[in-house]
Amino acid sequence: MKVEIRRMLEADVSQVIAIENCWDYLSKWGEEGFLQVLRKPFLFCPLVAEVESSERTSPGEAGTLVGAAVLALMVDHGELCNLMVPPRYLGKRVGRQLLEQCLEVGRQRQLTRIFLEVRHSNHRAIRFYRRNGFEIVSRRRNYYRDPPEDAWVMEREAPKDPLPKGASRVLKGMDVLPR
């Protein structure tokens, strides 16, 4: 399965919410939360992973969103606010591709660090982020609600050099990232 990573559009929000609803423990942003993100392109880079059409694509799968990520663009650092993939697409490199695109945006914006929070109990995500260069730097007590739980704060340096071939195609059709 081949996916294209592109900027999230308002028309994508219903599919993004469907991905969000696959996970009971996610802090739900809902329609209004994602629309707010889309209204602030100077502050957020919202991305989606969309299945590309190919001879190996299942009928009806092309054009389906199989992941989403939101990177907040601060003055000198980024915060990965959200990265989610439906359960059936875990282990298919969708999350990795979304993360690579967020890191490429960070590189293009000359950010120094990327931060994120992750639930203490989300061992799969913690392993994923560690494999991708993030380290636990602190703990936020009672950060999450429904259910209440502490968060690990993780960080890594934003890349200074271009990422591997194909990683910079996030803003297809745009010459420059908004500043």
VONUVEX-884279 format. One record per atom (N, C-alpha, C): residue in three letters; x, y, z. Coordinates in steps of 0.2 Angstrom, whole numbers, padded with zeros to 4 digits, always signed. Example, Ala and Ser with C-alpha at 12.3 -4.5 7.8 and 13.67 -1.06 7.14 Angstrom:
<sites>
ALA+0066-0028+0039/ALA+0062-0022+0039/ALA+0066-0016+0039/SER+0064-0011+0035/SER+0068-0005+0036/SER+0064+0000+0039/
</sites>
This chain:
<sites>
MET+0004-0006+0000/MET+0000+0000+0000/MET+0004+0006+0000/LYS+0003+0011-0005/LYS+0007+0017-0005/LYS+0002+0023-0003/VAL+0005+0027+0001/VAL+0001+0033+0004/VAL+0005+0039+0002/GLU+0001+0044+0001/GLU+0003+0051+0000/GLU+0002+0055+0006/ILE+0007+0059+0008/ILE+0006+0063+0014/ILE+0005+0070+0011/ARG-0001+0073+0013/ARG-0002+0080+0011/ARG-0006+0084+0017/ARG-0006+0090+0015/ARG-0010+0095+0020/ARG-0017+0093+0021/MET-0019+0093+0027/MET-0026+0092+0028/MET-0031+0097+0026/LEU-0036+0095+0023/LEU-0041+0100+0020/LEU-0048+0100+0025/GLU-0052+0105+0024/GLU-0058+0104+0028/GLU-0062+0098+0026/ALA-0062+0096+0019/ALA-0066+0091+0017/ALA-0063+0084+0020/ASP-0057+0084+0023/ASP-0055+0078+0026/ASP-0057+0077+0034/VAL-0060+0082+0037/VAL-0061+0082+0044/VAL-0065+0076+0046/SER-0070+0074+0042/SER-0075+0069+0044/SER-0071+0062+0044/GLN-0066+0061+0040/GLN-0062+0055+0040/GLN-0057+0055+0045/VAL-0055+0061+0047/VAL-0050+0062+0052/VAL-0053+0060+0059/ILE-0059+0063+0060/ILE-0063+0061+0066/ILE-0065+0054+0066/ALA-0066+0050+0061/ALA-0067+0043+0061/ALA-0061+0039+0063/ILE-0055+0042+0061/ILE-0048+0039+0064/ILE-0048+0040+0071/GLU-0049+0046+0073/GLU-0049+0048+0080/GLU-0054+0044+0085/ASN-0059+0042+0082/ASN-0064+0038+0086/ASN-0062+0031+0086/CYS-0057+0029+0082/CYS-0055+0022+0083/CYS-0052+0020+0089/TRP-0050+0025+0093/TRP-0046+0025+0099/TRP-0050+0027+0105/ASP-0051+0023+0110/ASP-0055+0025+0116/ASP-0051+0030+0120/TYR-0045+0030+0121/TYR-0041+0034+0125/TYR-0038+0040+0123/LEU-0039+0042+0116/LEU-0037+0048+0113/LEU-0041+0054+0116/SER-0038+0059+0117/SER-0041+0065+0119/SER-0044+0068+0113/LYS-0051+0068+0113/LYS-0055+0070+0106/LYS-0055+0077+0105/TRP-0053+0079+0099/TRP-0053+0085+0096/TRP-0059+0087+0093/GLY-0062+0082+0090/GLY-0069+0083+0087/GLY-0068+0088+0081/GLU-0074+0089+0078/GLU-0074+0093+0072/GLU-0072+0100+0073/GLU-0074+0103+0078/GLU-0072+0110+0079/GLU-0065+0111+0081/GLY-0062+0106+0084/GLY-0055+0106+0086/GLY-0050+0106+0079/PHE-0052+0102+0075/PHE-0048+0101+0068/PHE-0050+0107+0064/LEU-0056+0110+0064/LEU-0057+0116+0060/LEU-0053+0122+0063/GLN-0053+0122+0069/GLN-0048+0128+0072/GLN-0041+0127+0070/VAL-0039+0121+0070/VAL-0032+0120+0067/VAL-0031+0122+0060/LEU-0036+0121+0056/LEU-0036+0122+0049/LEU-0036+0130+0048/ARG-0039+0133+0053/ARG-0040+0141+0052/ARG-0034+0144+0054/LYS-0029+0141+0057/LYS-0023+0144+0059/LYS-0016+0141+0056/PRO-0016+0142+0049/PRO-0010+0139+0046/PRO-0003+0142+0048/PHE-0003+0148+0051/PHE+0003+0151+0053/PHE+0005+0147+0060/LEU+0001+0144+0063/LEU+0003+0140+0069/LEU+0003+0133+0069/PHE-0001+0130+0064/PHE-0002+0122+0064/PHE+0000+0120+0057/CYS+0003+0114+0056/CYS+0004+0111+0050/CYS+0000+0104+0051/PRO-0006+0104+0049/PRO-0010+0098+0049/PRO-0009+0093+0043/LEU-0008+0087+0044/LEU-0006+0082+0038/LEU-0011+0076+0038/VAL-0012+0073+0032/VAL-0016+0067+0032/VAL-0012+0062+0028/ALA-0013+0056+0029/ALA-0010+0051+0024/ALA-0016+0048+0021/GLU-0015+0048+0014/GLU-0021+0046+0010/GLU-0018+0040+0005/VAL-0022+0035+0005/VAL-0020+0029+0001/VAL-0020+0031-0007/GLU-0014+0030-0010/GLU-0014+0031-0017/GLU-0017+0025-0021/SER-0019+0027-0027/SER-0022+0021-0031/SER-0016+0018-0035/SER-0017+0011-0035/SER-0012+0007-0038/SER-0015+0000-0040/GLU-0012-0004-0043/GLU-0015-0011-0045/GLU-0015-0015-0039/ARG-0012-0013-0033/ARG-0012-0017-0027/ARG-0017-0014-0022/THR-0020-0009-0024/THR-0025-0006-0019/THR-0031-0009-0019/SER-0034-0011-0013/SER-0041-0014-0013/SER-0046-0010-0016/PRO-0051-0013-0019/PRO-0057-0009-0021/PRO-0060-0004-0016/GLY-0060+0002-0017/GLY-0063+0007-0013/GLY-0058+0010-0008/GLU-0052+0007-0008/GLU-0047+0010-0003/GLU-0043+0016-0005/ALA-0043+0017-0012/ALA-0039+0023-0014/ALA-0043+0029-0012/GLY-0039+0034-0010/GLY-0042+0040-0007/GLY-0044+0040+0000/THR-0044+0034+0003/THR-0045+0034+0010/THR-0040+0037+0014/LEU-0042+0040+0020/LEU-0037+0043+0024/LEU-0035+0037+0029/VAL-0029+0036+0030/VAL-0026+0031+0035/VAL-0022+0034+0040/GLY-0022+0040+0041/GLY-0018+0043+0046/GLY-0018+0051+0046/ALA-0017+0054+0052/ALA-0017+0061+0052/ALA-0012+0063+0058/ALA-0009+0069+0057/ALA-0004+0072+0061/ALA-0005+0079+0062/VAL-0004+0082+0067/VAL-0004+0090+0068/VAL+0002+0092+0072/LEU+0006+0096+0068/LEU+0012+0099+0071/LEU+0011+0106+0073/ALA+0012+0108+0079/ALA+0011+0115+0081/ALA+0018+0119+0079/LEU+0018+0124+0076/LEU+0024+0128+0074/LEU+0025+0134+0079/MET+0030+0133+0084/MET+0031+0138+0088/MET+0037+0142+0086/VAL+0040+0147+0089/VAL+0045+0151+0087/VAL+0051+0148+0085/ASP+0054+0143+0090/ASP+0060+0140+0088/ASP+0059+0132+0089/HIS+0053+0130+0091/HIS+0052+0122+0091/HIS+0045+0120+0089/GLY+0044+0114+0088/GLY+0038+0111+0086/GLY+0035+0107+0091/GLU+0028+0106+0091/GLU+0025+0101+0096/GLU+0021+0097+0092/LEU+0022+0090+0092/LEU+0018+0086+0089/LEU+0012+0085+0093/CYS+0006+0088+0091/CYS+0000+0088+0095/CYS-0004+0082+0094/ASN-0003+0079+0088/ASN-0007+0073+0087/ASN-0004+0069+0081/LEU-0004+0062+0082/LEU-0002+0058+0077/LEU-0006+0052+0078/MET-0010+0050+0073/MET-0015+0044+0074/MET-0016+0040+0067/VAL-0016+0034+0068/VAL-0017+0029+0063/VAL-0022+0024+0065/PRO-0027+0022+0061/PRO-0032+0017+0063/PRO-0029+0010+0064/PRO-0031+0006+0069/PRO-0028+0000+0071/PRO-0026-0004+0065/ARG-0030-0005+0060/ARG-0029-0009+0054/ARG-0023-0007+0050/TYR-0021-0001+0051/TYR-0015+0001+0047/TYR-0009+0002+0051/LEU-0009+0000+0057/LEU-0003+0000+0062/LEU+0002-0005+0059/GLY+0008-0003+0059/GLY+0014-0008+0057/GLY+0015-0007+0049/LYS+0011-0003+0046/LYS+0012-0002+0038/LYS+0016+0004+0036/ARG+0019+0007+0041/ARG+0024+0013+0040/ARG+0020+0019+0039/VAL+0013+0020+0040/VAL+0009+0026+0039/VAL+0012+0031+0045/GLY+0012+0029+0051/GLY+0014+0033+0056/GLY+0021+0036+0055/ARG+0025+0031+0053/ARG+0032+0033+0051/ARG+0033+0039+0046/GLN+0029+0038+0041/GLN+0029+0043+0035/GLN+0026+0049+0038/LEU+0021+0049+0042/LEU+0018+0055+0044/LEU+0023+0059+0049/LEU+0026+0055+0053/LEU+0031+0058+0057/LEU+0037+0061+0053/GLU+0039+0057+0048/GLU+0045+0060+0044/GLU+0043+0067+0041/GLN+0036+0067+0039/GLN+0034+0073+0036/GLN+0034+0079+0041/CYS+0032+0078+0047/CYS+0032+0083+0052/CYS+0039+0085+0054/LEU+0044+0080+0054/LEU+0051+0082+0055/LEU+0054+0086+0049/GLU+0052+0085+0043/GLU+0054+0088+0037/GLU+0051+0096+0038/VAL+0045+0096+0040/VAL+0042+0103+0041/VAL+0046+0107+0046/GLY+0048+0103+0051/GLY+0052+0106+0056/GLY+0059+0108+0054/ARG+0062+0104+0049/ARG+0068+0106+0046/ARG+0067+0112+0042/GLN+0062+0112+0038/GLN+0061+0118+0033/GLN+0060+0124+0037/ARG+0057+0124+0043/ARG+0055+0130+0047/ARG+0061+0131+0052/GLN+0066+0128+0051/GLN+0072+0129+0055/GLN+0071+0128+0063/LEU+0066+0124+0065/LEU+0065+0123+0072/LEU+0071+0119+0075/THR+0072+0120+0081/THR+0078+0117+0084/THR+0076+0110+0088/ARG+0070+0109+0090/ARG+0067+0103+0094/ARG+0060+0102+0092/ILE+0058+0096+0093/ILE+0051+0094+0092/ILE+0049+0090+0099/PHE+0044+0092+0102/PHE+0041+0089+0108/PHE+0035+0086+0107/LEU+0033+0081+0111/LEU+0026+0078+0111/LEU+0025+0075+0118/GLU+0018+0074+0119/GLU+0016+0071+0126/GLU+0013+0064+0123/VAL+0014+0059+0128/VAL+0011+0052+0126/VAL+0009+0049+0133/ARG+0004+0046+0133/ARG+0001+0043+0139/ARG+0006+0038+0141/HIS+0007+0037+0148/HIS+0011+0032+0151/HIS+0010+0025+0149/SER+0004+0024+0148/SER+0002+0017+0146/SER+0002+0015+0139/ASN+0004+0020+0135/ASN+0004+0019+0128/ASN+0011+0016+0126/HIS+0013+0010+0128/HIS+0019+0008+0126/HIS+0021+0007+0119/ARG+0016+0005+0115/ARG+0018+0005+0108/ARG+0020+0012+0105/ALA+0017+0017+0107/ALA+0018+0024+0104/ALA+0025+0026+0107/ILE+0026+0024+0114/ILE+0033+0026+0117/ILE+0039+0022+0113/ARG+0038+0016+0111/ARG+0043+0012+0108/ARG+0044+0015+0101/PHE+0038+0017+0097/PHE+0038+0020+0091/PHE+0043+0027+0091/TYR+0041+0031+0096/TYR+0044+0038+0096/TYR+0052+0037+0098/ARG+0053+0032+0102/ARG+0060+0031+0104/ARG+0064+0028+0098/ARG+0061+0024+0094/ARG+0064+0021+0088/ARG+0066+0027+0083/ASN+0062+0032+0084/ASN+0063+0038+0079/ASN+0066+0044+0082/GLY+0070+0043+0087/GLY+0075+0048+0090/GLY+0072+0052+0096/PHE+0066+0050+0098/PHE+0064+0054+0104/PHE+0066+0051+0111/GLU+0067+0055+0115/GLU+0069+0053+0122/GLU+0064+0056+0127/ILE+0063+0052+0132/ILE+0058+0055+0138/ILE+0062+0060+0142/VAL+0059+0066+0143/VAL+0063+0071+0146/VAL+0059+0074+0153/SER+0053+0072+0153/SER+0050+0074+0159/SER+0043+0071+0160/ARG+0039+0072+0165/ARG+0033+0069+0166/ARG+0028+0074+0168/ARG+0022+0074+0165/ARG+0016+0078+0167/ARG+0011+0075+0171/ARG+0010+0076+0177/ARG+0005+0073+0181/ARG-0002+0075+0179/ASN-0006+0069+0179/ASN-0013+0070+0177/ASN-0014+0075+0171/TYR-0010+0074+0166/TYR-0011+0078+0160/TYR-0017+0076+0156/TYR-0018+0069+0155/TYR-0024+0067+0152/TYR-0030+0066+0156/ARG-0036+0066+0152/ARG-0043+0065+0156/ARG-0046+0059+0152/ASP-0051+0056+0155/ASP-0055+0051+0151/ASP-0051+0045+0148/PRO-0047+0041+0151/PRO-0046+0041+0158/PRO-0040+0046+0161/PRO-0040+0048+0167/PRO-0035+0052+0169/PRO-0028+0048+0169/GLU-0023+0051+0167/GLU-0017+0048+0167/GLU-0011+0053+0166/ASP-0005+0051+0168/ASP+0001+0055+0167/ASP+0003+0054+0160/ALA+0007+0059+0158/ALA+0010+0059+0151/ALA+0018+0060+0152/TRP+0021+0056+0147/TRP+0028+0057+0147/TRP+0029+0063+0142/VAL+0034+0067+0143/VAL+0035+0072+0138/VAL+0042+0070+0135/MET+0041+0069+0128/MET+0047+0067+0124/MET+0049+0072+0119/GLU+0056+0072+0118/GLU+0058+0077+0113/GLU+0064+0074+0109/ARG+0065+0077+0103/ARG+0071+0076+0099/ARG+0073+0082+0095/GLU+0079+0082+0093/GLU+0082+0088+0089/GLU+0078+0087+0082/ALA+0076+0093+0080/ALA+0073+0093+0073/ALA+0079+0092+0068/PRO+0078+0089+0063/PRO+0084+0088+0058/PRO+0086+0094+0055/LYS+0093+0094+0054/LYS+0095+0100+0051/LYS+0097+0099+0043/ASP+0098+0093+0041/ASP+0099+0091+0034/ASP+0093+0088+0031/PRO+0092+0088+0025/PRO+0086+0085+0022/PRO+0085+0078+0024/LEU+0079+0076+0025/LEU+0078+0069+0026/LEU+0078+0065+0020/PRO+0078+0058+0021/PRO+0079+0054+0015/PRO+0074+0055+0009/LYS+0076+0053+0003/LYS+0072+0054-0003/LYS+0065+0053-0002/GLY+0061+0058-0004/GLY+0054+0057-0004/GLY+0051+0061+0002/ALA+0055+0062+0008/ALA+0052+0065+0014/ALA+0050+0072+0013/SER+0052+0076+0008/SER+0051+0083+0007/SER+0045+0084+0003/ARG+0041+0079+0001/ARG+0035+0080-0003/ARG+0029+0082+0000/VAL+0029+0084+0007/VAL+0024+0085+0011/VAL+0019+0091+0008/LEU+0022+0096+0005/LEU+0019+0102+0003/LEU+0018+0102-0005/LYS+0017+0096-0007/LYS+0016+0095-0015/LYS+0012+0101-0017/GLY+0015+0105-0022/GLY+0011+0110-0025/GLY+0012+0117-0022/MET+0016+0117-0017/MET+0018+0123-0013/MET+0025+0124-0014/ASP+0028+0130-0015/ASP+0035+0131-0016/ASP+0038+0132-0009/VAL+0034+0136-0005/VAL+0037+0138+0002/VAL+0032+0137+0007/LEU+0035+0135+0013/LEU+0031+0134+0019/LEU+0029+0141+0021/PRO+0023+0142+0024/PRO+0021+0148+0027/PRO+0025+0150+0033/ARG+0027+0156+0034/ARG+0031+0158+0040/ARG+0027+0160+0045/
</sites>
